[in-house]
């Protein structure tokens, strides 16, 4: 086999190869003879079909298979000889030649993995969020839990902030009713901002049975293109006004949160533990994102287009599957792969950088680390021991745990070598909640 290697760019290569025709013919003959032992053909007993007939019927297919196998083998041998790390799949093309040529020539165009030269993270600054969990944070979370379980009672007074209103409304633009401008028994809560501010403002002060007519100008960037930037006249009639009631923090409330005996101290303890787990998780994710950005900023690499394309397709398929599981009909919502290219480039770049970092600094996941990660993941379930056993019986899930440990090892290494500053953060802002 003859080979030659061409550099077509930073990462692109082309291997030119030639396979002797004699070798191809020899393998074709061997396969046809082997096939003759079992092939069935009308008028002949098994194993007695003349080789000439077998060659006529199966020769082209066998030749194609032999050439394909020879090409793949030649490519694999050449890659090993040249010590090439192929990224993605090669594009193999035959070269035109004479019918009586002594060899079949072809080329394989492909990309190789880049040489990753790790950058210096020593001068990088990372702010690590610092947030304690005390009684104040437990109280704020309790208030949120109460609001999530609030109920409404009918009142005879005019509607105010926080009240739930059931109403009929009719909107017109230039005295013509427009699509989406009419509703009956429409329910909304004043202050939740699910309606336009002008709409909520005009609902305030209406008691059941009262009506109000007002003008409302839709924002220029309103999602309804037909009415964006236009002024509509609305007639709003309140039919029911209800005020919110929060449940008392008592034994019954504790039972609602899963504390079987209704013990309030135990309830607060469990809430605090849950908050601490969530704070830890969010802080770890925040730091991890910052570490990954540091790796991208300090180590610049050329990324194989083939790997980006593969990751883009994986992201498209994953997003499609997720949306379909939510009931979205994908024939009505096509996904443009270009939307995922930047994310794919980032993921591939990080994968290459982290792989090099793990190799150079021996950061692979250790069995005891994986075990600790599995047990930590199982803590939030009712029967942790059963979850641990289940995870260890699922190779894919266990592989995911190993990947998480590996990421944590990389993060720990960067934090030890970068300039890290603990910075106090606001509980509400950090947790994305409001009391």
Buried (B, 14 or more C-beta within 10 A) or exposed (E): BEBEBEEEEEBBBBBBBBBBBEBBEEBBBEBBEEBBEEBEBEEEEEEEBEEEBBBEBBBEEBBEBBBEEBBEEBBEEBBEEEEBEBBBEBEBEEEEBEEEEEBBBBBBBBBBBBEBEBBEBEEBEBEBBEBEBEEEBBEBBBBBBBEEEEEBEEBEEBBBEEBBBBBBBBBBBEEEEBEEBBEEEBEBBBEEEEBBEBBBEBBBEBEBEBEBEBEBEBEEEBEEEEBEEBEBBBBBBBBBBBBBEBBEBEBEBBBEBEBEEBBEEBBBEBBBEBBBBBBEEBBBEBBBEBBBBBBBEBBEBBBBBBBBBBBBEEBBEEBBEEBEEEEEEEEEEEBEEEEBBEEBBBBBBBEBBBBBBBEEEEBEBEEEBBBBBBBBBBEEEEEBEEBBEBBBEEEEBBEBBBEBBBBBBBBEBBBEBBEBEEEEBEBEEBBEEEB
